Amino acid sequence: MSETTADLGAALGTLLRSYSGMVGPKLDGFPHGARGYQTLCEVVAGNPPSQAALAAKLGIDRTMMTYLIDDLTDAGLVERQPDPYDRRRRQIVATPGGRAAIASLCGQVAEAEEAALANLDDRERVIFRRLLTKAAGNGPLHTAEACAIVTEALDA
């Protein structure tokens, strides 16, 4: 079987199990584990999002997101604040404790992610991450940079 006809689902499943096995233990005790960590990373990284925006971006059911934010709030990692531009909405904002938790965990999670991608060299990891982000719909749909990434990958 060639690389182009390999079972994508099987490969993604294997990689996800490896990722979970490496990253999961780093997030033991964190509210909602990897899902809570990813949510807090989104909150820390950008403009304070609404709960609905977080749910849409992370692909989490809106009802489940309510419970997740409640638990992050109870843990002192985030708080809901009125949106200064729309008083009907609440923004999710990281607390100092939430920022400290992310700072503490980021290095550990990054090391675990690198271990999960150990079969790739540094250049391949960069390309893989870019292509995976694009395939997931979180990156640019069609740009010169995206085309250059694919061309690099095909030339390798």
Secondary structure, DSSP 8 states (H G I E B T S, - for coil): --GGGS-HHHHHHHHHHHHHHHHGGGGTTSTTHHHHHHHHHHHHHSS--BHHHHHHHHT--HHHHHHHHHHHHHTTSEEEEEETTEEEEEEEEE-HHHHHHHHHHHHHHHHHHHHHTTTS-HHHHHHHHHHHHHHTT-S-SS-HHHHHHHHHHHH-
